[in-house]
């Protein structure tokens, strides 16, 4: 990873890409998340170095062919972080210590990739297994026990609200 040290790094988890590229929803919560995500990209993303991983590329490639094409197109120009043996080992540790459920092992890998590469923020709308307040302490402990500083796991809305403090 070539990190611009003047800007904090943000790992974009797959759900964020989905919200920014999806068609408008009738569901009010989804619509709000779509708008918040688009606002973050329009008004705030330039303040960060953005990264994804091959896992994100693989996940956005699934599903409807046209939607997948739009999601993959959005990723053009965003730097790619490698999935290393070390990130795989950390993901395994996150699952083994129950910081992330076994059925969400790919979510553990997102967290591990960001931690191993020293990314400051992991941006996600996955509040079930990643941005989950009840899992956060265990995720952070597992990362630190393995010698890595965990990323700040947050939604685009939270990262927008945090920017006034910088």
Secondary structure, 3 states (H helix, E strand, C coil): CCCCCCCEEEEECHHHHHHHHCCCCCCHHHHHHHHHHHHHHHHCHHHEEEEEEHHHHHHHCCCCHHHHHHHHHHCCCCEEECCCHHHHHHHHHHHHCCCCCHHHHHHHHHHHHHHHCCCCEEECCCCCCCCCHHHHHHHHHHHHHCCCCCCEEECHHHHHHHHHHC
